Amino acid sequence: MRYLVRERLLGIGDDYWIEDDRGEKVFLVDGKAMRLRDTFELKDTQGRVLIDVHQKMFALRDTMVIERDGEPLARIRRKRLSLLRNHYRVSLVDGTELDVSGKILDREFAIEYDGELLAVISRRWLHVRDTYGLDVVRDDADPALLIAVAVCVIQLAEKSDEDD
């Protein structure tokens, strides 16, 4: 399944829709402005919150936390001891770890589990400015989680780029 993410240039604090490959709205990224930390909700078309994401305030490294139904689901941070700046680790509460690597700021990266591809994020397929595609490769993958991971990793990479 392919999803199209039409980003806002200002990032967190803005709302934007994620569409499926037929152009139908599927998820709303509801950015929460005027907060001390980066935060957003991923909602369905009826306005139900599927995923809640926020930046962990007091962490040595920038960390984003993903929650579902008020319970922790995953933690995302840049991978330590990696020669690649664009390599992130997603630690799920069940002990599963996902790897995210590629050219994050260029929107050309992949999400993998144990060496198996789960999703590919790319602008190559598209000609529309400020839009990238998220192609979920596995049928049993959780699209809402993968979209939240992609948005978080992009936010962390942009923040790290600003700090440099």
Salt bridges, closest charged atoms under 4 A:
GLU7 OE2 - ARG107 NH2 2.76
GLU7 OE1 - ARG123 NH2 3.31
GLU19 OE1 - ARG6 NH2 3.09
ASP20 OD2 - ARG22 NH2 2.86
ASP21 OD1 - ARG22 NH1 3.89
GLU24 OE2 - ARG22 NE 3.68
ASP30 OD2 - LYS32 NZ 2.94
ASP30 OD2 - LYS43 NZ 2.81
GLU41 OE1 - LYS32 NZ 3.41
GLU41 OE1 - LYS43 NZ 3.61
ASP44 OD2 - ARG48 NH2 2.73
ASP52 OD2 - HIS54 ND1 3.83
GLU97 OE1 - ARG89 NE 3.37
ASP99 OD1 - HIS87 NE2 3.76
ASP99 OD1 - ARG89 NH1 2.42
GLU108 OE1 - ARG124 NE 2.91
GLU116 OE2 - ARG138 NH1 2.89
ASP130 OD2 - ARG129 NE 3.99
ASP135 OD2 - ARG2 NH2 3.65
ASP140 OD2 - ARG138 NH2 2.49
ASP142 OD2 - ARG68 NH2 2.70
GLU158 OE2 - ARG107 NH2 2.69
ASP164 OD2 - ARG85 NH2 2.61
